[in-house]
Amino acid sequence: MSVLSFVVDDLFVIRLVKYHSNNPENKWVNNYEIRASESGDNADLIGLGLKLVAFEQALHAAIVKFDRMIISTWEPDSKPYDPEAFLTIPLTQEGLFAVTGDLLALDQTFSVTRRATSGRFGHLFYRGVLAEGDVHAPAGKSILFNRTAMQTRIDDAIASSGLDEHIGAAPAESLDLVMVGKLGNTQRNIIQLVAQGVSSVPEDHAWFNRTTPSP
């Protein structure tokens, strides 16, 4: 499998690496799993990756800087490494959402549910999104103050980025956002991203500091 060209049912992972503008050494990662429903090449993968960047930009505050995008095959890294198994693209974008008030600490994340065509839900955790006005704690645990408003932010970001063409039971584009089973032999299309709540996740969590492929 290669990121330079692909065929139907090839699987990929797109990783977006980010950092806080005041602490560029502390980077974190959000991962997206992709399945090809048609053949294509690296330009198609990069195009989807840039849509994911635009989607995340619409959610994040300007203090979040995008460092790089890593597109890799879903298969484990090989030794010696295969240079066609992944590609790395530098990024200079930053978050675009105009937050009101102070942002929460980076370990207070915006939890988004990935709803699939069947089976269990998945989750995405975004930090650098929630501000003090977005949450309250009526029973001592932080929850979203207005979940409907946060869902609107997600829906608007999906539409403006073009990511809606890659979500659903039968997406319009040739690359589908999916959840891949542990062995890679099952994939479930993501049909909706849903505002779930507030999750406290340590900054050294695997979702945030996942090791990227190295030569």
C-alpha positions in Angstrom: 0.0 0.0 0.0 1.2 3.5 -0.9 0.2 7.1 -0.3 1.3 8.0 -3.8 -1.5 6.0 -5.4 -4.2 3.8 -4.1 -7.1 1.5 -5.0 -10.5 0.8 -3.6 -10.5 -0.3 0.1 -7.0 1.0 0.8 -6.9 2.5 4.3 -5.1 5.6 5.6 -4.6 7.7 8.7 -4.3 11.5 8.5 -2.7 13.1 11.6 -2.8 16.8 12.3 -0.1 18.0 14.6 -0.7 21.3 16.6 0.7 23.4 19.4 -0.1 26.3 21.6 1.4 29.5 20.3 3.0 30.2 23.8 4.5 26.7 24.0 5.4 25.4 20.6 7.5 22.5 22.0 4.3 20.8 23.4 2.6 19.3 20.4 -0.4 17.1 20.2 -2.2 15.1 17.5 -5.7 14.4 16.3 -6.1 11.3 14.0 -8.6 10.5 11.3 -9.0 7.1 9.6 -9.8 7.1 5.9 -11.0 4.4 3.4 -10.8 4.7 -0.4 -14.0 4.0 -2.3 -12.3 4.7 -5.6 -8.7 4.7 -6.9 -6.7 7.9 -6.6 -3.4 9.4 -5.7 -1.6 11.6 -3.1 -3.3 14.7 -4.4 -6.6 13.3 -3.3 -5.3 12.5 0.1 -3.7 15.9 0.5 -7.0 17.5 -0.6 -8.9 15.7 2.1 -6.2 16.5 4.7 -6.5 20.2 3.9 -10.3 20.0 4.4 -9.7 18.5 7.8 -7.3 21.4 8.6 -10.0 23.8 7.5 -12.6 22.0 9.7 -10.3 22.1 12.7 -9.4 25.8 12.1 -13.1 26.7 12.3 -13.3 25.1 15.8 -10.1 26.2 17.3 -8.9 29.6 18.7 -6.0 31.5 17.2 -3.6 30.3 19.9 -3.7 26.9 18.2 -1.1 26.7 15.5 -1.0 23.8 12.9 2.5 22.4 12.6 2.2 19.6 10.0 0.0 17.0 8.4 1.1 13.4 8.3 -0.7 11.1 5.8 0.2 7.4 6.2 -1.1 4.0 5.3 -3.1 2.3 8.0 -0.6 -0.6 8.0 2.0 -0.6 10.8 5.4 1.0 10.1 7.8 -1.3 8.3 11.5 -1.8 9.1 13.3 -0.6 7.2 10.7 2.1 6.6 9.0 2.4 3.3 9.2 6.1 2.1 6.0 5.6 0.1 4.0 4.6 3.2 3.7 8.2 4.5 4.2 11.8 3.6 4.7 14.9 5.7 3.4 18.3 4.8 4.4 21.5 6.8 1.5 23.7 7.9 1.3 27.3 8.9 -2.5 27.7 9.6 -4.0 28.7 12.9 -7.4 28.5 14.5 -10.0 30.9 13.2 -12.7 30.9 15.9 -13.1 34.1 17.8 -13.6 33.0 21.4 -15.2 35.1 24.1 -13.3 35.2 27.4 -10.4 33.1 28.4 -9.7 29.7 27.1 -9.7 26.7 29.4 -6.5 24.8 30.2 -5.4 22.5 27.4 -6.3 19.4 29.3 -10.0 20.5 29.2 -11.0 19.2 25.9 -14.1 19.4 23.7 -15.4 15.9 23.3 -17.0 15.1 19.9 -18.7 11.8 19.2 -18.1 10.0 15.9 -21.4 8.2 15.1 -21.0 5.4 12.6 -23.4 3.4 10.5 -23.5 0.7 13.2 -21.8 -0.4 16.4 -20.1 1.7 19.1 -19.5 5.4 18.9 -15.9 6.7 18.6 -14.6 10.0 20.1 -12.4 12.9 19.1 -11.0 15.2 21.8 -10.0 18.8 20.8 -8.2 21.2 23.0 -7.7 24.8 22.4 -11.5 25.0 21.6 -13.4 25.6 24.9 -13.5 29.0 26.6 -14.9 29.8 30.0 -18.2 30.8 28.6 -18.7 27.5 26.9 -18.9 25.4 30.1 -20.4 25.5 33.6 -20.4 23.1 36.5 -23.8 23.0 38.1 -23.0 19.7 40.0 -19.3 20.1 40.3 -18.4 18.6 36.9 -17.9 20.7 33.8 -20.5 20.3 31.1 -21.3 22.3 27.9 -23.3 25.4 28.7 -25.1 25.3 25.3 -24.7 22.0 23.5 -26.9 23.2 20.6 -24.5 26.1 20.0 -21.5 23.8 20.0 -23.3 21.5 17.6 -23.9 24.4 15.3 -20.1 25.2 15.4 -19.4 21.6 14.3 -22.0 21.6 11.5 -20.9 25.0 10.2 -17.2 23.8 10.2 -18.1 20.6 8.3 -20.0 22.6 5.7 -17.5 25.4 5.2 -14.6 23.0 4.9 -16.2 20.6 2.5 -15.8 17.8 4.9 -19.5 16.9 4.4 -18.5 15.3 1.1 -16.6 12.6 3.0 -19.1 11.9 5.7 -22.2 9.6 5.5 -23.3 6.1 4.6 -22.4 6.9 0.9 -20.1 9.9 0.7 -19.9 12.0 -2.5 -16.1 11.9 -2.7 -13.8 8.9 -3.1 -12.3 9.0 0.3 -14.5 8.2 3.3 -14.1 9.1 7.0 -14.4 5.8 8.8 -13.6 3.9 12.0 -11.3 1.0 11.3 -11.5 -2.2 13.4 -8.5 -3.3 15.4 -7.3 -5.8 12.7 -8.2 -3.5 9.8 -10.7 -6.0 8.4 -13.8 -4.0 9.2 -14.6 -0.3 8.6 -17.7 1.7 9.5 -18.5 4.9 7.8 -18.8 8.0 10.0 -22.3 9.5 9.5 -22.2 12.4 12.0 -20.0 14.3 14.3 -21.8 15.2 17.5 -21.0 17.7 20.3 -20.7 15.4 23.4 -19.3 17.4 26.3 -16.2 18.3 28.2 -13.5 15.7 29.0 -10.4 16.1 31.1 -7.6 14.4 29.3 -4.0 14.5 30.4 -1.6 16.3 28.0 0.5 13.1 27.7 -2.4 11.1 26.5 -1.7 8.9 23.4 -4.3 10.8 21.4 -2.3 14.0 21.8 1.3 12.9 21.7 1.3 9.9 19.4 4.7 9.0 17.9 4.8 9.7 14.2 6.7 7.6 11.7 10.4 8.1 11.7 13.0 7.2 9.1 
